[in-house]
Amino acid sequence: MTIDASPNVLTSVASIMAPELPLILSLIFGGCCSNVFALEVIVKDVPKSGHLVTFGQFLFVALEGLRHQLEWGEGLLPIRLKKTKVPLSRWMLMVALFFAVSVLNNLALGYRISMPLHIIFRSGGLFTSMVMGALVLRKRYPLGQVVGVGLVTLGVIWATLDNAGMDNDSQENAGSTAEFMTGIAILVVAMILSALMGLLQELTYKKYGKQWREGLFYTHFLALPFFMLFYKDLVANATIYSSSAVAPLPALFEQVPVLGHALNTLLPTPIHDMLNRIQIPKLWAFLALNVLTQYACIAGVNRMTAVASSLTLNLVLNLRKFTSLLLSILYFDNEFGTGAKMGTCLVIAGTVVYTHAGIRQSKTSVSSREKTN
């Protein structure tokens, strides 16, 4: 079932509330937002732990997805991997891009990039995707979408400059500015690679069908050997994680919105007492939470591609980013100056204009097809 595009944004939002989507929305908003929260807890203690976080996410998704890719075989191998519907060479190219984007996005947090800026900056990927689509696929975009992308891009630039200004005011040495600009450069490269990956994925799905479950497994499984490049970094961070403060799980997760309340009030007393006996280093606990919520987030997004239009998905993901931004500001008291606030407003306005223009274009396309038929 595909949700039809509606004539305006309000009806589009209403369309995603169909009975089959509450679980998907819970996975996206609950999983993605909790993931951002857990990640910020980690990087506040160990800023340069991006490689270990990415490895944990990839390993879990690969192991969980393995059960969907196995089948009974014959001869010496009673169980084997299913034959892929998409050539492995195509998956390998996508793996290289996906791995690079994931590593770079997490790595940027170790270079004085605040979480709000990280979220806002990644919203600027619309501009990169539009440019790539026009250059590579010769796509034409309606004026409304171009305006929307322009507003988002301006918002990202404004927020970036404001954050850079606060960084210069609050730091005494010039090295901090260089470090910040390194983080910005990393995010720019990640944005370009992400746009290329999106185009490759679009072309792959057009040719071979939406093999999202196969793609989810192979883009994570085939990337695991790449982490050997960061072996020393992984071991060093694992040592730091193991030396972090040890506490019972309920005590650790009390600082997590909703989750802490649920553990303390909703769980039966015997289970709560059992969890109190489980003591674990703080950083390992939050890494586990980050990995699980990342999987929930990915699962929600991939499920939604099968039941909703791309416009509806785009709207939901941008609303999710905005929710994550608010959580980051409210719970971590992140600096958020006037320029960053105005930049955020432009990002939101641009998203609405972009989505509305796309909805109108879809409605026009549907009307044209109906007249033709």
Salt bridges, closest charged atoms under 4 A:
ASP45 OD2 - LYS282 NZ 3.07
GLU64 OE2 - ARG67 NH2 2.57
GLU64 OE2 - HIS68 NE2 4.00
GLU71 OE2 - ARG80 NE 3.35
ASP167 OD1 - ARG112 NE 2.75
GLU202 OE2 - LYS139 NZ 2.84
GLU202 OE2 - LYS206 NZ 3.54
